[in-house]
Amino acid sequence: MITNLKHKWECIPDVTKASVVFMIVNFMTEGIRFLITPIYTRLLSPEEYGITAVFYSWESVLGVFAMLSLQYGIFNNGMFEFRNDRSRFISSLLLLSNLATTILLFMWIILKKHVVTIIGLSSNLMLLMAFTFYIKPAYSFWVSRQRYEYKYKGPAFITLFLGFFAPIAGILGVLYLPGNKAEIKLWMSQFPFLIVWGLFYIKTYLDTHFNIKKEYILFAFKLSIPLIPHYASQYILSASDKIMISLLVDDASAGIYGLSSIAGSVVSIIWNSINAVLAPWTYEKMGNKDYNSIYKVTGQLCILYGGACASIMLVAPEIMKVVAPSSYMDGVYLIPLIIAATYLSGVFSLFGNIELFYKKVNLVMFASSSAAVLNIFLNFLFINQFGYFAAAYTTVFCYIAYTFFHYYNMKSIEKNNVYNIKQIFLCSICVVLLSFICRFLYSHIILRYFLVLVFIGMVLLYHNYIVNLLKRIKR
């Protein structure tokens, strides 16, 4: 039996293997995070948990400017165009990222008092953020290259290693080290990452003997600078809620909102795992003008993803009871809305892949920035008036606008029918509508679980079709 399974696995295309392995690994690490969360929510008060949520939010937003988000669309372009000199391209990207971090660090030193006041984080946490910005890109580039080349064993092992030991280090630190619990949790849980990232940082430069190519730096710089507002906008859409809740309400409310966001991160790993190999596959198909393959696959993937999102929405009350004490329970009504926004961000990435394939970075920047500015304005307006719950509704609305803006851009660039738009939009409408009515379903547990079982039954009934769908994504 084992031999038969091994033979079947060897017959699966590399791209499908990579997609499946990355998804399984991400689910395992997110599962560990899910199991660890109840411990943290009982060791940390909502205020302390709120500080950790705000830290990660600021890290994601500031990281765009400090690291330039070079491991995303720009990276795939470089892997495609400089396929015979990928190691030197990566070293050049790392130097560019380090230069950006250095500039931001000098600005922080000069404006330290003002920055600490605005951001609301201590100097110790800002120092942790700086270390992260310097060395994390090296590991991100390595993982992105492995995924682009459909190599999965190394990234899978390291991801599981860090996913297991980092939370343990954080818990032990909170339990046994004196001082500010939020700061201890952040430093200790980040320590294993810093060690591994540091090793890859050294390895990246040693692999090419610090042989940097100016052409690659200029290539990445020209494409990345217009995309900074785009990537910043993405993180603003996902992170500004917690930051603004902390500033306009309090850290405890930010902690509740941050805990509810974990559900969104759980469903996002499904799409991120798919898109990690779907993006380079789309590049190859677009290069060969094979639009039909993209059309068939992506609409069906959206339906599967939408079903998974709907199922997690329906069991949100039980999820919240497991991961947190009663002081966090108000956040259960935020979960469906956060998941709907997460689903729409996956739909956007389909359109974004086409925009980045044609290097239309200015269009990308305008669409993303418009949605981010709208989000900040609506958050400021409605959080002040209706409390932190309003942030979830404004986020869904802004993600709808965000997706539409990028769809409009894509249609202005590519006239061919790359995606089954009717199918994708219909599924999106269903997910968003369910997110609004879920709060009325939470008192009907039998109905909720009946709907979940219907989805599971459909997956089991069409499992062969789903497997064949994944097999379509190959070179």
C-alpha positions in Angstrom: 0.0 0.0 0.0 2.8 2.4 0.9 4.6 1.6 -2.3 1.4 2.2 -4.3 0.9 5.6 -2.6 4.5 6.5 -3.2 4.1 5.6 -6.9 1.0 7.8 -7.2 2.7 10.7 -5.5 5.7 10.4 -7.9 3.2 10.6 -10.8 1.7 13.9 -9.7 3.1 17.0 -11.5 5.7 19.0 -9.5 3.5 22.1 -9.4 0.6 20.1 -7.9 2.9 18.5 -5.3 4.2 21.9 -4.3 0.7 23.4 -4.0 -0.5 20.5 -1.8 2.6 20.4 0.4 2.6 24.1 1.0 -1.1 24.0 1.8 -0.7 21.1 4.3 2.3 22.8 6.0 0.5 26.1 6.2 -2.5 24.4 7.7 -0.3 22.6 10.2 1.5 25.8 11.3 -1.8 27.7 11.5 -3.2 24.7 13.5 -0.3 25.1 15.9 -1.1 28.8 16.1 -4.7 28.0 16.7 -3.9 25.6 19.6 -1.5 28.1 21.1 -3.9 31.0 21.0 -6.0 29.8 23.9 -2.9 29.8 26.0 -1.9 33.3 25.1 -5.4 34.7 25.6 -5.3 33.3 29.1 -1.7 34.4 29.9 -2.2 37.9 28.5 -4.9 40.4 29.3 -6.9 41.9 26.3 -4.8 45.0 26.7 -1.5 43.0 26.4 -2.9 40.9 23.6 -3.9 44.2 21.9 -0.3 45.4 22.1 0.9 42.3 20.2 -1.8 42.8 17.6 -0.8 46.4 17.1 2.9 45.4 16.8 2.2 43.0 14.0 0.0 45.5 12.3 2.7 48.2 12.3 5.3 45.7 11.3 3.3 44.8 8.2 2.6 48.4 7.2 6.1 49.7 7.9 7.7 46.6 6.4 6.4 47.7 3.0 8.7 50.8 3.1 11.6 49.0 4.9 11.7 45.9 2.7 9.8 47.1 -0.4 7.8 43.9 -0.6 10.3 42.6 -3.2 9.4 38.9 -2.6 6.0 39.3 -4.4 5.2 40.3 -8.0 8.5 41.8 -8.7 10.2 38.6 -7.6 8.3 36.5 -10.1 9.1 39.0 -12.9 12.8 38.7 -12.1 12.7 34.9 -11.9 11.1 34.9 -15.3 13.4 37.4 -17.0 16.7 36.5 -15.3 16.2 32.8 -15.2 19.9 32.0 -15.8 21.2 34.3 -13.0 18.7 33.9 -10.3 21.1 33.8 -7.3 22.7 37.1 -8.2 19.3 38.6 -8.8 18.3 37.6 -5.3 21.5 39.1 -3.7 20.8 42.3 -5.5 17.3 42.4 -4.2 18.6 41.8 -0.7 21.0 44.8 -0.9 18.2 47.0 -2.2 16.0 45.9 0.7 18.8 46.6 3.2 19.3 50.1 1.8 15.6 50.9 2.2 15.7 49.6 5.8 18.8 51.7 6.6 17.0 54.9 5.3 13.9 54.1 7.4 16.1 53.4 10.5 17.9 56.8 10.2 14.5 58.5 9.9 13.4 56.7 13.1 16.5 57.8 15.0 16.0 61.4 14.0 12.3 61.4 14.7 12.3 58.9 17.6 10.2 60.8 20.1 7.5 61.7 17.6 7.5 58.1 16.1 7.1 56.5 19.5 4.2 58.8 20.3 2.3 58.2 17.1 2.9 54.4 16.8 2.4 53.7 20.5 5.1 51.0 20.8 8.2 51.0 23.0 11.8 51.5 21.8 12.4 47.8 22.6 9.7 46.7 20.2 10.8 49.1 17.5 14.3 47.6 17.8 12.9 44.2 17.3 11.1 45.4 14.2 14.3 46.8 12.8 16.2 43.5 13.2 13.3 41.8 11.4 13.4 44.2 8.5 17.1 43.7 7.9 17.3 39.9 7.8 13.8 38.6 7.0 13.9 39.4 3.3 16.7 36.9 2.7 14.6 34.0 3.9 11.5 35.3 2.1 13.5 35.4 -1.2 14.7 31.9 -0.7 11.2 30.5 0.0 9.8 32.5 -3.0 12.4 31.0 -5.3 11.8 27.4 -4.0 8.0 27.9 -4.6 8.7 29.4 -8.1 10.8 26.3 -8.9 8.2 24.0 -7.3 10.7 22.8 -4.6 8.9 22.2 -1.4 10.9 20.0 1.0 13.2 22.6 2.4 10.6 25.3 3.0 8.2 22.8 4.4 10.7 21.5 7.0 11.8 25.0 8.1 8.2 26.3 8.3 7.2 23.4 10.5 10.3 23.8 12.7 9.6 27.5 13.2 5.9 27.0 13.6 6.5 24.6 16.4 9.4 26.2 18.4 8.5 29.9 18.1 5.2 29.7 20.1 6.9 27.5 22.7 9.6 30.1 23.2 7.0 32.8 23.5 5.0 30.9 26.1 8.1 30.0 28.2 9.1 33.6 28.1 5.8 34.9 29.3 5.7 32.3 32.1 9.2 32.5 33.5 10.8 35.9 32.5 10.0 39.1 34.5 8.9 42.3 32.8 6.3 43.5 30.3 4.4 40.3 29.2 3.5 41.7 25.7 7.2 42.6 25.0 8.5 39.3 26.3 6.0 37.4 24.2 7.0 39.3 21.0 10.8 39.0 21.5 10.8 35.4 22.6 8.4 34.1 19.9 10.4 36.1 17.3 13.8 34.8 18.5 13.8 31.4 16.6 12.9 33.3 13.4 15.7 35.8 13.9 18.2 33.0 14.1 17.0 31.2 11.0 16.6 34.4 9.0 20.1 35.5 10.0 21.6 32.2 8.6 19.8 32.8 5.3 20.9 36.4 5.3 24.6 35.3 5.4 24.0 32.5 2.9 22.4 34.8 0.3 25.5 37.0 0.1 28.0 34.2 0.4 26.3 32.3 -2.5 27.3 35.0 -4.9 30.4 36.3 -3.0 28.5 39.7 -2.7 28.5 39.9 -6.5 25.8 42.5 -7.0 24.5 43.5 -10.4 23.4 47.1 -10.8 21.1 46.2 -13.7 19.0 44.0 -11.3 18.9 46.6 -8.6 17.6 49.2 -11.1 15.1 46.7 -12.6 13.7 46.0 -9.1 13.8 49.6 -8.0 11.9 50.9 -11.0 9.1 48.3 -10.6 9.0 48.3 -6.8 8.8 52.0 -6.1 5.4 52.5 -7.9 4.2 49.3 -6.1 5.0 50.6 -2.6 1.6 52.4 -2.3 0.0 49.2 -3.6 1.5 46.9 -1.0 1.2 49.5 1.7 -2.5 49.8 0.8 -2.9 46.0 1.1 -1.6 46.0 4.6 -3.5 49.2 5.5 -6.7 47.4 4.4 -5.8 44.4 6.6 -4.0 46.1 9.5 -5.2 49.7 9.9 -8.3 48.5 11.7 -6.4 47.3 14.7 -4.1 50.3 14.7 -7.0 52.8 14.5 -9.1 50.9 17.1 -6.1 51.1 19.4 -5.8 54.8 18.8 -9.5 55.7 18.8 -10.8 53.2 21.3 -8.3 51.2 23.4 -5.8 48.3 23.3 -8.4 45.9 24.8 -10.7 46.4 21.8 -7.8 46.1 19.4 -7.0 42.8 21.1 -10.5 41.4 20.6 -10.5 42.6 17.0 -7.0 41.1 16.5 -8.1 37.7 17.9 -11.1 37.7 15.6 -8.7 38.3 12.7 -7.1 34.9 13.3 -10.1 33.3 11.5 -9.2 35.4 8.5 -5.6 34.3 8.6 -6.8 30.6 8.7 -8.8 30.9 5.5 -6.1 33.1 3.8 -3.5 30.3 4.0 -5.8 28.3 1.7 -5.6 30.9 -1.0 -2.0 31.9 -0.3 -1.0 28.3 -0.7 -2.8 28.0 -4.0 -1.7 31.4 -5.3 2.0 30.7 -4.5 2.0 28.3 -7.4 -1.0 29.8 -9.3 0.8 33.1 -9.9 3.9 31.7 -11.7 1.7 29.2 -13.5 -0.5 32.1 -14.7 2.7 33.9 -15.9 3.6 30.9 -17.9 0.1 30.5 -19.4 -0.1 34.2 -20.2 3.3 34.0 -21.9 2.0 31.2 -24.1 -1.4 32.9 -24.6 -3.1 29.8 -23.1 -6.1 31.8 -21.7 -8.4 28.8 -21.8 -6.5 26.9 -19.1 -6.6 29.9 -16.8 -10.3 30.4 -17.5 -11.3 26.8 -16.6 -9.2 26.5 -13.4 -9.6 29.8 -11.5 -13.4 30.0 -11.4 -13.7 26.6 -9.9 -10.9 27.3 -7.4 -12.9 30.4 -6.3 -16.0 28.2 -5.6 -14.0 25.8 -3.5 -12.4 28.6 -1.6 -15.7 30.3 -1.1 -17.2 27.1 0.3 -14.3 26.8 2.8 -14.8 30.4 3.9 -18.5 29.9 4.4 -17.9 26.8 6.5 -15.6 28.6 8.9 -18.0 31.5 9.1 -20.7 29.1 10.2 -18.7 27.5 13.1 -17.3 30.9 14.3 -19.0 30.7 17.8 -17.4 27.3 18.5 -14.0 28.6 17.3 -14.2 31.6 19.6 -15.2 29.5 22.6 -12.1 27.3 22.1 -9.5 30.0 21.5 -10.5 32.6 24.1 -12.1 33.2 27.5 -15.4 35.1 27.8 -13.7 38.5 27.8 -13.1 38.1 24.1 -16.5 36.7 23.0 -17.8 39.9 21.5 -15.4 39.3 18.7 -17.4 36.3 17.3 -19.6 38.6 15.3 -16.6 40.1 13.6 -15.3 36.8 12.2 -17.7 36.4 9.2 -17.0 40.0 8.0 -13.2 39.5 8.3 -13.4 36.2 6.4 -15.5 37.8 3.6 -12.8 40.5 3.3 -10.1 37.8 3.2 -12.0 36.0 0.4 -12.2 39.2 -1.6 -8.5 39.7 -1.2 -8.0 36.3 -2.9 -10.2 37.4 -5.8 -8.2 40.5 -6.2 -5.0 38.6 -6.5 -6.3 36.9 -9.7 -6.7 40.4 -11.3 -3.4 41.5 -9.7 -1.5 38.7 -11.3 -2.5 39.9 -14.8 -1.7 43.6 -13.9 1.8 42.6 -12.7 2.4 40.3 -15.7 2.1 43.3 -17.9 4.1 45.4 -15.4 1.2 48.0 -15.2 2.5 49.1 -11.8 1.0 52.6 -12.0 -2.5 51.2 -12.4 -2.0 48.8 -9.5 -0.8 51.7 -7.3 -3.7 53.9 -8.1 -6.4 51.2 -7.5 -4.9 50.0 -4.2 -4.1 53.5 -2.9 -7.7 54.6 -3.5 -9.1 51.7 -1.6 -6.7 52.3 1.3 -7.5 56.0 1.6 -11.2 55.1 1.6 -10.6 52.6 4.3 -8.8 55.0 6.6 -11.5 57.7 6.1 -14.4 55.4 6.8 -12.6 53.9 9.8 -12.0 57.3 11.3 -15.6 58.3 10.6 -17.5 55.2 11.8 -15.2 53.9 14.6 -15.6 57.2 16.4 -19.4 57.0 15.9 -20.3 53.3 16.3 -17.3 51.7 18.0 -14.8 49.1 16.9 -17.4 46.8 15.3 -17.7 49.4 12.5 -14.2 48.6 11.3 -15.2 45.2 10.1 -18.0 46.6 7.9 -15.9 49.3 6.5 -13.2 46.7 5.6 -15.6 44.6 3.7 -16.9 47.6 1.8 -13.4 48.7 0.9 -12.4 45.2 -0.2 -15.4 45.2 -2.6 -14.1 48.6 -4.0 -10.6 47.3 -4.0 -11.5 44.2 -6.1 -13.6 46.2 -8.5 -10.8 48.7 -9.1 -8.4 46.0 -10.0 -10.9 44.2 -12.1 -11.5 47.4 -14.1 -7.7 47.7 -14.5 -7.3 44.2 -15.8 -10.1 44.6 -18.4 -8.4 47.7 -19.7 -5.1 45.8 -20.1 -6.2 42.4 -21.3 -9.2 42.1 -23.7 -9.2 38.3 -23.8 -11.5 36.3 -21.4 -8.8 35.2 -19.0 -11.3 34.5 -16.1 -14.8 33.3 -15.8 -16.0 36.6 -14.3 -19.6 35.7 -13.9 -18.8 32.6 -11.9 -16.2 34.5 -9.7 -18.5 37.4 -9.1 -21.5 35.2 -8.2 -19.5 33.3 -5.7 -18.2 36.6 -4.2 -21.7 37.9 -3.8 -22.8 34.7 -2.0 -19.8 34.9 0.4 -20.4 38.6 1.3 -24.2 38.1 1.8 -23.5 35.1 4.1 -21.1 37.2 6.2 -23.9 39.7 6.9 -26.6 37.1 7.8 -24.3 34.9 9.9 -24.9 36.8 13.1 -28.6 35.8 12.8 -27.7 32.2 12.2 -25.5 31.8 15.3 -28.5 31.0 17.5 -29.5 28.1 15.2 -26.7 25.5 15.7 -28.5 22.7 13.9 -29.0 24.7 10.7 -25.4 26.0 10.8 -23.9 22.5 11.0 -26.3 21.1 8.5 -25.0 23.7 6.0 -21.4 22.8 6.9 -22.2 19.1 6.3 -23.7 19.9 3.0 -20.4 21.5 1.9 -18.4 18.6 3.2 -20.7 16.2 1.4 -20.3 18.1 -1.9 -16.5 17.9 -1.5 -16.6 14.2 -0.9 -19.0 13.6 -3.8 -16.8 15.6 -6.2 -13.4 14.7 -4.7 -12.2 13.1 -8.0 -13.2 16.2 -9.9 -11.3 18.4 -7.4 -8.2 16.3 -7.7 -8.4 16.5 -11.5 -8.8 20.3 -11.1 -5.6 20.5 -9.2 -3.8 18.4 -11.7 -4.6 20.9 -14.5 -2.2 23.3 -12.9 1.0 22.1 -14.3 3.8 23.4 -16.5 
